[in-house]
Amino acid sequence: MSLDATLRARIRDYYTRYYRDTLGVRDWPGLVDLRENEEAQERGQLEQLRRALASPTLPGPVLNVGCGTGGFNVLAANAGARMVGVDADAEAIAICALKRRKHGGGPFLRAAAEALPFRDGAFGLVYCFSSIEHVQSVEATVREMVRVTRPGGAIYVHTPNAWSWYEGHYKVHWIPFLPQAAGRAYLRFHRRPTAYLGTLRRLTPAQLAREFRRHGVTDLRFLDNETPRESVGRLWPVLRHYYRLTGVAPFVELVARKP
């Protein structure tokens, strides 16, 4: 089998297991199709990162914590950034290795966010998109991201806001701060698998700010320029008032500058 065919098959299998089997998303085939060409989907995230940093170029080297199957690294590397990716999932890193052979974008290493295998101050930018909500320890992850960032460098974190009324992994409406037991019951009512819920850490801006300040980073800038994903749902006429009155952003988007 050719490299292209092998890579496509591994990506489709990986995300089929994720969307269909782990999350039970009804329209999983469409999501798998998008992931097959994920570099195109990552363009919006790269532009979002550039806007957040107010810079057309990324200060390198760049570490992507929770790089998944490597699409962002490939795109950013092709745009001129020096990229390194880490992920705790062995199959994701195996797919990254295939992508590196075809597109570049590496190196990629298997590592937990709580124990990054790099020297202090190795990176000008640490990028953590939709990953910190999955770690075992938020405190240890923030500590490690701060440690490997050089003085004057930046850490970018993007994660769902615990105050939002949407769960973006399961792609369902969600009550903020719903207890685990109630959340499992809610998912079972909708005939959805429940195990993955135990891996999620829905965080607030205040929680993230507290962790960064604990590790000596006080230059924190939160952005809130995204539309809630449920803005097209049937509950939007009610939820729009919640977002308007509270000022809640659907995601926590943070740029932290290391002193």
C-alpha positions as CSV (number, residue, x, y, z in Angstrom):
1,M,0.0,0.0,0.0
2,S,1.3,3.5,-0.9
3,L,2.2,6.0,1.8
4,D,-0.9,8.2,0.8
5,A,-3.2,5.2,1.1
6,T,-1.7,4.1,4.3
7,L,-2.0,7.5,5.8
8,R,-5.6,8.0,4.7
9,A,-6.6,4.6,6.1
10,R,-4.9,5.2,9.5
11,I,-6.5,8.7,9.8
12,R,-10.0,7.4,8.9
13,D,-9.7,4.5,11.3
14,Y,-8.4,6.7,14.1
15,Y,-11.2,9.3,13.9
16,T,-13.9,6.7,13.2
17,R,-13.1,5.1,16.5
18,Y,-13.1,8.5,18.1
19,Y,-16.3,10.0,16.7
20,R,-18.4,6.8,16.2
21,D,-17.3,4.5,19.0
22,T,-16.0,6.8,21.8
23,L,-18.4,9.7,21.4
24,G,-21.3,8.2,19.5
25,V,-21.7,11.3,17.3
26,R,-24.5,10.7,14.8
27,D,-22.9,12.5,11.9
28,W,-19.5,10.9,12.5
29,P,-18.8,10.1,8.7
30,G,-18.8,13.8,7.9
31,L,-16.4,14.6,10.7
32,V,-14.1,11.8,9.6
33,D,-14.1,13.2,6.1
34,L,-13.0,16.6,7.4
35,R,-10.2,15.0,9.4
36,E,-8.8,13.3,6.3
37,N,-7.8,16.7,5.1
38,E,-7.3,18.3,8.5
39,E,-4.5,20.6,7.3
40,A,-7.2,22.6,5.5
41,Q,-9.3,22.8,8.6
42,E,-6.3,24.0,10.6
43,R,-5.9,27.2,8.5
44,G,-8.5,29.0,10.6
45,Q,-6.7,28.1,13.8
46,L,-3.3,29.3,12.5
47,E,-4.9,32.6,11.6
48,Q,-6.6,32.8,15.0
49,L,-3.2,32.2,16.6
50,R,-1.6,34.9,14.6
51,R,-4.3,37.4,15.6
52,A,-4.0,36.4,19.2
53,L,-0.2,37.1,19.1
54,A,-0.6,40.2,16.9
55,S,2.1,38.8,14.7
56,P,2.2,37.3,11.2
57,T,5.0,35.0,12.2
58,L,5.2,32.6,15.1
59,P,8.1,33.0,17.5
60,G,10.0,29.8,17.3
61,P,10.7,27.1,18.0
62,V,7.0,26.3,18.6
63,L,5.8,23.4,20.8
64,N,2.4,22.0,20.1
65,V,1.2,20.3,23.3
66,G,-1.4,17.7,22.4
67,C,-0.7,17.8,18.6
68,G,-3.1,15.0,17.8
69,T,-2.5,13.6,14.3
70,G,-0.3,16.6,13.3
71,G,-2.3,18.7,11.0
72,F,-1.5,22.0,12.7
73,N,2.2,21.2,12.7
74,V,2.3,20.4,9.0
75,L,0.4,23.6,8.1
76,A,2.5,25.9,10.4
77,A,5.8,24.3,9.3
78,N,4.9,24.9,5.7
79,A,4.2,28.5,6.6
80,G,7.7,28.9,8.0
81,A,7.4,28.0,11.7
82,R,9.9,25.6,13.4
83,M,7.5,23.0,14.9
84,V,7.7,20.3,17.5
85,G,4.7,18.2,18.5
86,V,4.0,16.0,21.5
87,D,1.0,13.8,22.2
88,A,0.3,11.1,24.8
89,D,-1.6,8.9,22.3
90,A,0.6,6.3,20.5
91,E,-1.5,6.0,17.4
92,A,-1.7,9.7,17.0
93,I,2.1,9.9,17.0
94,A,2.3,7.0,14.6
95,I,0.1,9.0,12.2
96,C,2.2,12.1,12.8
97,A,5.3,10.1,11.7
98,L,3.6,9.1,8.4
99,K,2.6,12.7,7.9
100,R,6.2,13.9,8.5
101,R,7.4,11.5,5.8
102,K,4.9,13.0,3.3
103,H,4.6,16.7,4.4
104,G,7.2,17.5,7.0
105,G,6.1,19.4,10.2
106,G,8.1,17.3,12.7
107,P,9.6,16.2,14.9
108,F,6.9,14.5,16.9
109,L,7.3,12.7,20.2
110,R,5.1,10.7,22.4
111,A,4.9,12.4,25.8
112,A,2.5,13.5,28.5
113,A,1.8,17.2,28.9
114,E,2.7,16.8,32.6
115,A,6.2,15.7,31.8
116,L,7.5,17.4,28.7
117,P,10.9,16.0,27.6
118,F,12.6,19.3,26.9
119,R,15.1,21.6,28.6
120,D,14.0,24.8,30.4
121,G,13.3,27.7,28.1
122,A,13.5,25.6,24.9
123,F,10.6,27.3,23.1
124,G,9.5,30.7,22.0
125,L,5.9,29.7,21.8
126,V,3.9,26.8,23.4
127,Y,0.6,26.1,21.7
128,C,-2.1,24.1,23.4
129,F,-5.3,23.9,21.5
130,S,-8.2,21.8,22.8
131,S,-5.8,19.7,24.8
132,I,-5.6,20.9,28.4
133,E,-9.1,19.7,29.1
134,H,-7.9,16.2,28.6
135,V,-4.8,16.1,30.9
136,Q,-4.5,14.2,34.2
137,S,-3.2,17.3,36.0
138,V,-3.9,20.9,34.9
139,E,-1.5,22.2,37.5
140,A,1.4,20.0,36.3
141,T,0.6,20.8,32.6
142,V,0.7,24.5,33.2
143,R,3.9,24.1,35.2
144,E,5.6,22.2,32.4
145,M,4.4,24.6,29.7
146,V,5.8,27.6,31.7
147,R,9.1,25.7,32.3
148,V,9.8,25.0,28.7
149,T,8.9,28.5,27.5
150,R,11.8,31.0,27.3
151,P,11.6,34.3,29.1
152,G,9.6,36.7,27.0
153,G,8.0,33.8,25.2
154,A,4.3,33.1,24.9
155,I,1.9,30.3,25.9
156,Y,-1.4,30.0,24.0
157,V,-4.2,28.0,25.5
158,H,-7.6,27.4,23.9
159,T,-10.1,25.2,25.7
160,P,-13.9,25.0,26.2
161,N,-15.3,27.3,28.8
162,A,-16.9,25.5,31.7
163,W,-19.5,28.3,31.8
164,S,-20.7,27.5,28.3
165,W,-23.9,25.6,27.5
166,Y,-22.3,23.3,25.0
167,E,-20.0,20.2,25.2
168,G,-17.9,20.3,22.0
169,H,-16.6,16.8,22.1
170,Y,-19.9,15.1,22.4
171,K,-21.5,18.0,20.4
172,V,-24.5,18.3,22.7
173,H,-26.0,21.1,24.8
174,W,-24.6,20.9,28.4
175,I,-25.5,22.5,31.7
176,P,-22.5,24.3,33.2
177,F,-20.8,22.5,36.1
178,L,-23.0,19.4,35.7
179,P,-21.8,16.7,38.1
180,Q,-20.2,13.6,36.6
181,A,-23.0,11.3,37.7
182,A,-25.7,13.6,36.2
183,G,-23.6,14.0,33.1
184,R,-23.4,10.2,32.6
185,A,-27.2,9.9,33.1
186,Y,-27.8,12.7,30.5
187,L,-25.6,11.0,28.0
188,R,-27.2,7.6,28.6
189,F,-30.6,9.2,28.0
190,H,-29.3,10.3,24.6
191,R,-27.9,6.8,24.0
192,R,-24.3,8.0,24.0
193,P,-21.2,6.4,25.4
194,T,-20.2,7.8,28.8
195,A,-16.6,6.7,29.5
196,Y,-15.0,9.6,27.7
197,L,-16.7,12.1,30.0
198,G,-14.4,11.0,32.8
199,T,-11.4,12.3,30.8
200,L,-12.7,15.8,30.4
201,R,-11.8,18.8,32.6
202,R,-14.1,21.7,31.8
203,L,-12.2,24.8,33.0
204,T,-13.0,28.4,33.7
205,P,-10.8,31.5,32.9
206,A,-10.3,32.0,36.7
207,Q,-9.0,28.5,37.1
208,L,-6.5,28.9,34.3
209,A,-5.4,32.3,35.5
210,R,-4.8,30.9,39.0
211,E,-2.6,28.1,37.7
212,F,-0.5,30.5,35.6
213,R,0.0,32.9,38.5
214,R,1.0,30.0,40.7
215,H,3.9,29.5,38.4
216,G,4.9,33.1,38.2
217,V,3.1,34.2,35.0
218,T,0.9,37.2,35.6
219,D,0.8,38.8,32.1
220,L,-2.4,37.1,31.0
221,R,-4.7,38.3,28.1
222,F,-8.0,36.6,27.6
223,L,-9.8,36.9,24.2
224,D,-13.5,36.3,23.6
225,N,-14.1,36.8,19.9
226,E,-15.8,33.5,19.1
227,T,-19.5,32.7,18.5
228,P,-21.1,30.0,20.7
229,R,-21.4,26.7,18.7
230,E,-25.0,26.3,19.7
231,S,-25.9,29.7,18.1
232,V,-27.8,27.8,15.4
233,G,-29.6,25.4,17.8
234,R,-33.2,25.4,18.8
235,L,-32.3,26.7,22.3
236,W,-30.4,29.7,20.9
237,P,-33.3,32.2,21.4
238,V,-33.0,31.5,25.2
239,L,-29.2,31.0,25.4
240,R,-28.3,34.1,23.5
241,H,-29.6,36.1,26.5
242,Y,-27.4,34.1,28.9
243,Y,-24.3,34.9,26.8
244,R,-25.2,38.5,26.4
245,L,-26.1,39.2,30.1
246,T,-23.2,37.3,31.6
247,G,-20.5,38.1,29.0
248,V,-19.5,34.5,29.0
249,A,-17.3,33.4,26.0
250,P,-17.8,29.9,24.7
251,F,-14.1,29.1,24.9
252,V,-11.2,30.2,27.1
253,E,-8.6,31.7,24.8
254,L,-5.5,32.9,26.6
255,V,-2.2,34.3,25.7
256,A,0.3,34.2,28.7
257,R,3.6,35.9,28.5
258,K,6.5,34.5,30.6
259,P,8.5,37.1,32.4
